[in-house]
Amino acid sequence: MTIVMLTTMVLCFALTVSVAVSIGLASILGIQASNAHMLISVKEMFNAMNKFPLAAIPFFILAGNIMETGGISRRLVEFAKSIVGGVQGGLPMACVLTCMIFGAVSGSSVATTFAIGTVLIPALIKHGYPVTYAAALQATSAELGVIIPPSIPMILYGVSAEVSIGELFISGFGPGILIGGALMLFVFIKCRVMGWGKNDGDSRLSFGKASLQAGWALLMPVIILGGIYGGVFTPTEASAVAVFYALAVGMLIYREIKIKDLFIILRKSVMSSAVIMFIIANAGLFAFLITRAGVPDAIGHWLQEVLRSPAYFLLGVNAALFLIGMFIETSAAIIVLAPILAPVAMHFGIDPVHFGLVMVVNLALGMITPPFGVNLFAACTVARISLDRIIKDLVPFVLVVLACLMVITYVPAISLTLRDLVYAK
């Protein structure tokens, strides 16, 4: 059964069949090869989606789309520009900072790419930055949308590995700030060397005026994250609160969302949610079958024999995840691999929350690496350029994030210090 499933999946990938369909077809043929009842497929696909925390995914996607349409993202951009826009290279730094703030609500990197990119990519081009650099910067910065909590991949890891989603969320702040700070430092140095961005301070608002305009937008992550860590509501309930708050601000305060816009927002959100849930359903069935076949145990024993120390294990896992992330969608990779790798990590004495952050940050790199980086496609769509044109400008950004990943991997305190303070027994 395992041979049939893996062969089918690899063949489908080679034929450029979508990930969800490839995994689903491999699972169906695996069931046939094992002479099991086909009702297993229906039962396990339903079980994969029948988890309360997964309800947060469509709500966070909807909240991100409402923020984009309701003018919240534009005001966050102006706020970020008021903080860092006055220095040379301040506009690309504002791109990174805005993605960090927007990521504290949306939970989706693709939503962050479109919401912030539609504002900042044209602005960067207008200020003389190459269009390829603007697109590469936006795609990389939007990766912070799944590292800064709340995060859809963290929800999926928590469900798959049976780890507290609240602990994962609060542990994401350290890595998110590290990567965001490293990206801002890199773009600042790059702009100084290249002579870009000397007029980035033109037309930016004062900090006070920008803060006043963005006040309601800035209050959103405070309410959402404060409510989660204050015990007012769960992460899943927070996603629903985010939707209603964004809708109230967009329709009643900023008044940029009209009744006619709601259908477009809902349609876009339903389509995005359906794609993710379809992947979850098929990946859940696939994970059930390979677990039943004993593959996770076999891989676990093999890894323990070959990689005899936690340091080597983490290095090997990072190398494997980096390659896997290039070809397999982040959600599917987490659902399939988390149940396999998390128990092995715990055997080596690695905290499952820390390991979850390593997985999420690593697989988030897949969103900005060819050939299937979703952030790249989104940024290129906004910038109206082909994917191959941004590779040269993208490589340095990938190297910066890789360096941060190594620090996150081997310095657990970056992820766990805040968790240990908040969840101290």
Long-range contacts (C-beta under 8 A, 24 or more apart in sequence): 1-30, 1-31, 1-33, 1-34, 1-289, 1-293, 2-30, 2-290, 2-293, 2-295, 4-29, 4-30, 4-33, 5-29, 5-30, 5-33, 5-286, 5-289, 5-290, 13-327, 19-279, 19-328, 19-329, 19-332, 20-275, 20-278, 20-279, 20-282, 20-283, 20-329, 20-332, 21-282, 23-279, 23-282, 23-283, 23-285, 23-286, 23-332, 23-336, 24-281, 24-282, 24-285, 24-286, 26-286, 27-282, 27-285, 27-286, 27-289, 30-289, 31-289, 40-285, 40-288, 41-285, 44-284, 44-285, 44-288, 44-289, 45-281, 45-282, 45-284, 45-285, 46-281, 47-284, 47-288, 48-280, 48-281, 48-283, 48-284, 48-285, 48-287, 48-288, 48-335, 49-277, 49-280, 49-281, 49-284, 51-159, 52-236, 53-155, 53-158, 53-159, 53-165, 53-235, 53-236, 54-155, 54-156, 54-159, 54-277, 54-280, 55-236, 55-239, 56-107, 56-150, 56-152, 56-155, 56-235, 56-236, 56-238, 56-239, 57-107, 57-152, 57-155, 57-239, 57-273, 57-276, 57-277, 58-269, 58-270, 58-273, 58-277, 59-236, 59-239, 59-240, 59-242, 59-243, 60-105, 60-106, 60-107, 60-108, 60-150, 60-152, 60-239, 60-242, 61-106, 61-107, 61-108, 61-111, 61-152, 61-269, 61-272, 61-273, 61-276, 62-243, 62-265, 62-266, 62-269, 62-273, 63-105, 63-106, 63-239, 63-242, 63-243, 63-246, 64-102, 64-105, 64-106, 64-107, 64-108, 64-111, 64-112, 64-115, 65-111, 65-265, 65-268, 65-269, 65-272, 66-243, 66-246, 66-247, 66-250, 66-257, 66-265, 67-102, 67-105, 67-106, 67-115, 67-217, 67-220, 67-246, 67-250, 68-111, 68-114, 68-115, 68-118, 69-250, 69-256, 69-257, 69-261, 69-264, 69-265, 70-246, 70-247, 70-249, 70-250, 70-251, 70-254, 70-256, 70-257, 71-250, 71-254, 71-256, 72-216, 72-217, 72-220, 72-246, 72-249, 72-250, 72-254, 73-98, 73-102, 73-115, 73-116, 73-119, 74-119, 75-210, 75-213, 75-214, 75-217, 75-254, 76-101, 76-102, 76-116, 76-214, 76-217, 76-218, 77-116, 77-119, 77-120, 77-123, 78-204, 78-205, 78-210, 78-213, 78-214, 79-210, 79-211, 79-213, 79-214, 79-217, 79-218, 81-204, 81-205, 81-210, 82-204, 82-205, 82-206, 82-207, 82-209, 82-210, 82-211, 83-207, 84-184, 85-200, 85-201, 85-204, 86-200, 86-201, 86-204, 87-188, 87-200, 87-201, 88-188, 88-191, 88-192, 88-196, 88-197, 88-198, 88-200, 89-187, 89-188, 89-190, 89-191, 89-192, 89-196, 89-197, 89-200, 90-197, 90-200, 90-201, 90-204, 91-120, 91-123, 91-124, 91-127, 91-129, 91-197, 91-200, 92-124, 92-129, 92-133, 92-134, 92-137, 92-187, 92-191, 92-197, 93-184, 93-187, 93-188, 94-120, 95-120, 95-124, 95-137, 95-138, 95-141, 96-137, 96-141, 96-144, 96-180, 96-183, 96-184, 96-187, 97-180, 97-184, 98-141, 99-141, 99-142, 99-144, 99-145, 99-180, 100-144, 100-148, 100-176, 100-177, 100-180, 101-218, 101-221, 102-145, 103-142, 103-144, 103-145, 103-146, 103-147, 103-148, 103-151, 103-176, 104-148, 104-149, 104-150, 104-221, 104-224, 104-225, 105-150, 105-220, 105-221, 105-224, 105-242, 105-246, 106-145, 107-145, 107-146, 107-149, 107-150, 107-151, 107-152, 107-155, 107-239, 108-145, 108-146, 108-152, 108-272, 109-142, 109-143, 109-144, 109-145, 109-146, 109-364, 109-367, 109-374, 109-375, 110-142, 110-145, 110-272, 110-367, 110-374, 110-375, 110-378, 111-145, 111-272, 112-141, 112-142, 112-144, 112-145, 113-138, 113-139, 113-142, 113-145, 113-375, 113-378, 113-379, 113-382, 114-378, 114-382, 116-141, 116-142, 117-142, 117-378, 117-379, 117-382, 117-383, 118-382, 121-379, 121-382, 121-383, 125-383, 127-197, 127-199, 127-200, 127-202, 128-196, 128-197, 128-199, 129-196, 129-197, 130-393, 131-383, 131-385, 132-383, 132-385, 132-389, 132-390, 132-392, 132-393, 133-393, 134-383, 135-376, 135-379, 135-380, 135-382, 135-383, 135-385, 135-390, 135-393, 136-379, 136-390, 136-393, 136-394, 136-397, 137-187, 137-393, 137-397, 138-379, 138-382, 138-383, 139-367, 139-368, 139-373, 139-375, 139-376, 139-378, 139-379, 139-390, 139-394, 140-183, 140-368, 140-375, 140-394, 140-397, 140-398, 140-401, 141-180, 141-183, 142-367, 142-375, 142-378, 142-379, 143-179, 143-364, 143-365, 143-367, 143-368, 143-375, 143-401, 144-176, 144-179, 144-180, 146-330, 146-360, 146-364, 146-367, 147-172, 147-175, 147-176, 147-179, 147-360, 147-361, 147-364, 148-172, 148-173, 148-176, 148-180, 149-173, 149-176, 149-225, 150-224, 150-225, 150-228, 150-235, 150-238, 150-239, 151-360, 152-276, 152-331, 153-330, 153-331, 153-334, 153-360, 153-363, 153-364, 154-356, 154-360, 155-235, 156-280, 156-331, 156-334, 156-335, 156-338, 157-334, 157-338, 157-356, 157-359, 157-360, 158-356, 160-287, 160-334, 160-335, 160-338, 160-339, 160-342, 161-338, 161-339, 161-342, 161-352, 161-356, 163-342, 163-352, 163-353, 163-356, 164-353, 165-235, 166-228, 166-229, 166-234, 166-235, 166-423, 167-353, 167-419, 167-423, 168-353, 168-356, 168-357, 169-225, 169-228, 169-235, 170-229, 170-418, 170-419, 170-422, 170-423, 171-353, 171-354, 171-356, 171-357, 171-415, 171-416, 171-418, 171-419, 172-357, 172-360, 172-415, 173-418, 174-408, 174-414, 174-415, 174-417, 174-418, 175-357, 175-361, 175-404, 175-408, 175-414, 175-415, 178-404, 178-407, 178-408, 178-414, 179-361, 179-400, 179-401, 179-404, 182-400, 182-401, 182-403, 182-404, 183-397, 183-400, 183-401, 186-396, 186-397, 186-400, 190-396, 216-249, 216-253, 216-254, 217-249, 220-245, 220-246, 220-249, 229-422, 276-331, 279-329, 279-331, 279-332, 279-335, 280-331, 280-332, 280-335, 282-332, 283-331, 283-332, 283-335, 283-336, 284-335, 286-336, 287-335, 287-336, 287-339, 290-336, 290-340, 291-339, 295-340, 296-339, 296-340, 296-343, 299-340, 299-344, 300-340, 300-343, 300-344, 300-347, 303-344, 304-344, 304-347, 304-348, 309-348, 310-348, 310-349, 310-350, 311-410, 313-344, 313-345, 313-348, 313-350, 314-350, 314-358, 314-409, 314-410, 315-409, 317-341, 317-345, 317-358, 318-358, 318-362, 318-405, 318-406, 318-409, 321-359, 321-362, 321-363, 322-362, 322-365, 322-366, 322-369, 322-402, 324-363, 324-366, 325-362, 325-363, 325-364, 325-365, 325-366, 325-367, 325-369, 326-366, 326-369, 326-370, 326-371, 326-372, 326-373, 327-366, 327-371, 327-372, 328-366, 328-372, 329-366, 329-372, 329-374, 330-363, 330-364, 330-366, 330-367, 333-363, 333-366, 334-359, 334-360, 334-363, 350-412, 351-412, 351-416, 353-415, 353-416, 353-419, 354-412, 354-415, 354-416, 357-408, 357-415, 358-405, 358-408, 358-409, 361-401, 361-404, 361-405, 361-408, 362-405, 365-398, 365-401, 365-402, 365-405, 368-394, 368-397, 368-398, 368-401, 369-398
